[in-house]
Every structure is written in C-alpha cells, then in structure tokens.
C-alpha cells in the first residue's frame, strides 16, 4: 500500500520566503516498510551511531531530537546538525557512503525509526509519492546547507547565532513563541555557530536584555530577533 506523506510550510529567516519543507508521516513509514524496519527508544545522550560505523541504514526522528557531531583527526569536535521530528539522517548510505561521517546522539527522550538500506531503496523504487517527497526533503536540506555555508562565510557570529535560534524555534509559525530545547547548552550553540562560549554568552545576554529572547520554561525566541539578521 503506498505510503502517505504530509507537507508543512517553513519560512526561512534569511529572506522571509515561504519554503515547503517535507514532513514525513511516521505512521505510514512504520506500517509500509515491513521487513528491514525497527524502532529505537533512546535516552538523552544515547548514541544512535558513531562516526566511522558502517553506514547501512537511514534513520528518521519520530519523536525527540538528535544532534550530529564530527570529530577531526586532531580531536576537534564540531556540531553539524540539530534534528527534530520529521527529519531523516544517515541517508549518505544511499549514495554509496560506506561509513557514517558523523556521530548521531539523542539529546532528549527520542524514538528513532531505522530503515535498512535495502528496504529504503525498495520503497524509493516502488512508492512514487514517498520517492518524490524524500527527494524534496533532500533538496531542502541541500538548500539549508548552502545557506549555512554562506552564513558562515559572510555573516558575523552574532547574526549566525540569531539565525540558528530562529531555525531552532521553527520561525514562521504565526510569530508564536516556541520552546527550543529546554537545556540547550551554550557550548552546543558555540560549536554550531563556530565561535567561543564567551561570545555566545555575551550575545545571549544582549538578546535577552533587548527582549528578543526569554527564559520561561525553556528558551523562547521572539520573531523580532529577525531584525538582528536584517540589520546591516
């Protein structure tokens, strides 16, 4: 039976355009894959897979959050992704990637769907709707990666932090305040932005004093933080 997939709109904080970011229906994945699919219940800080492990499956965040980190040969660690419900990771195996290039860690109580490479390839071949939506997901992620590269090359660390906070808050949903991660650390933000923890602390205090963010049961972001990105 073909899988069903829903789509949600997500606005980019860089230019205000409304992009259609695919949001996969986890239930249809769970019911249609059959053999080759399993579900993992992960505790906070539990490793889903390690950098260098065999890349033989695609993963989907059904509940919770996942962080992707890379460690260089010199031991320097960098955060390259912070994923939430409805996102895939580990898809490099579909392009012939033999080993995982990053370590995936659950940052909250999470449920992760693991789909073996063969089962995923079979779904992509047999279910056109799923295949189309998965392709849209990959293209959207590619656009996001390009935007982050431009952000890293040309924007200040203050603007990069503002953009990251807006992305984590799913900016564009009627301007509502949304909790990000209840216990997101400044070390994680520093690694993601590419600056020091002291600089992150300085900017976070500045944003709070300006009323752009607030701490109330977790970090919340006002849409007015967008002005930091737009200001020259």
Secondary structure as the mmCIF struct_conf table of DSSP 4:
data_model
#
loop_
_struct_conf.conf_type_id
_struct_conf.id
_struct_conf.beg_label_comp_id
_struct_conf.beg_label_asym_id
_struct_conf.beg_label_seq_id
_struct_conf.end_label_comp_id
_struct_conf.end_label_asym_id
_struct_conf.end_label_seq_id
STRN STRN1 UNK A 6 UNK A 11
TURN_TY1_P TURN_TY1_P1 UNK A 13 UNK A 15
STRN STRN2 UNK A 18 UNK A 23
HELX_RH_AL_P HELX_RH_AL_P1 UNK A 26 UNK A 32
TURN_TY1_P TURN_TY1_P2 UNK A 35 UNK A 36
STRN STRN3 UNK A 37 UNK A 42
TURN_TY1_P TURN_TY1_P3 UNK A 44 UNK A 45
STRN STRN4 UNK A 47 UNK A 49
TURN_TY1_P TURN_TY1_P4 UNK A 51 UNK A 52
BEND BEND1 UNK A 53 UNK A 53
STRN STRN5 UNK A 54 UNK A 54
STRN STRN6 UNK A 57 UNK A 63
BEND BEND2 UNK A 64 UNK A 64
STRN STRN7 UNK A 66 UNK A 71
TURN_TY1_P TURN_TY1_P5 UNK A 73 UNK A 74
BEND BEND3 UNK A 75 UNK A 75
STRN STRN8 UNK A 77 UNK A 83
TURN_TY1_P TURN_TY1_P6 UNK A 85 UNK A 86
STRN STRN9 UNK A 88 UNK A 89
HELX_RH_3T_P HELX_RH_3T_P1 UNK A 91 UNK A 95
TURN_TY1_P TURN_TY1_P7 UNK A 96 UNK A 96
STRN STRN10 UNK A 99 UNK A 99
BEND BEND4 UNK A 101 UNK A 102
STRN STRN11 UNK A 103 UNK A 106
BEND BEND5 UNK A 107 UNK A 109
STRN STRN12 UNK A 110 UNK A 116
HELX_RH_AL_P HELX_RH_AL_P2 UNK A 117 UNK A 126
HELX_RH_AL_P HELX_RH_AL_P3 UNK A 128 UNK A 154
BEND BEND6 UNK A 155 UNK A 155
HELX_RH_AL_P HELX_RH_AL_P4 UNK A 157 UNK A 168
TURN_TY1_P TURN_TY1_P8 UNK A 169 UNK A 172
BEND BEND7 UNK A 173 UNK A 173
TURN_TY1_P TURN_TY1_P9 UNK A 174 UNK A 175
STRN STRN13 UNK A 179 UNK A 179
TURN_TY1_P TURN_TY1_P10 UNK A 182 UNK A 183
HELX_RH_AL_P HELX_RH_AL_P5 UNK A 186 UNK A 193
TURN_TY1_P TURN_TY1_P11 UNK A 194 UNK A 194
BEND BEND8 UNK A 195 UNK A 195
HELX_RH_AL_P HELX_RH_AL_P6 UNK A 197 UNK A 209
TURN_TY1_P TURN_TY1_P12 UNK A 210 UNK A 211
BEND BEND9 UNK A 212 UNK A 212
STRN STRN14 UNK A 213 UNK A 215
BEND BEND10 UNK A 216 UNK A 218
STRN STRN15 UNK A 219 UNK A 221
HELX_RH_3T_P HELX_RH_3T_P2 UNK A 223 UNK A 225
HELX_RH_AL_P HELX_RH_AL_P7 UNK A 226 UNK A 230
#
